[in-house]
């Protein structure tokens, strides 16, 4: 199965539909309709944010990792993360709830 998907990706037959790692991860927290609306760049970025959230114990910790160059406080970074997730109709709670982490 994986070989066929990667082969389709390498032939560029359906680049919008086959972005395996990001699509699999995002399908756990987004419905198919909202997933299809995302640009490839948005998928990659959001998938990375979700990975960081899964590995983090709190929104503040995730914010510190995601906004590591910013001089703002941990709470402000957590707020930035919450605002970003809200743009996709997601929240810290939804990510943790839907993934079982």
GIFEN-V226345 format. One line per field, one symbol per residue. psi: psi as a letter, one per 30 degrees, with the letter a starting at -180 (. if undefined). Layout:
BEGIN
psi = ???
END
This chain:
BEGIN
psi = eeeeeeeeeffheifffjideeeeeffffkleeeeffkleeeeeeeeeeeeeeeflfleeeeeeeehffkglleeeeeeeeeeeeefghlleeeeeeffg.
END
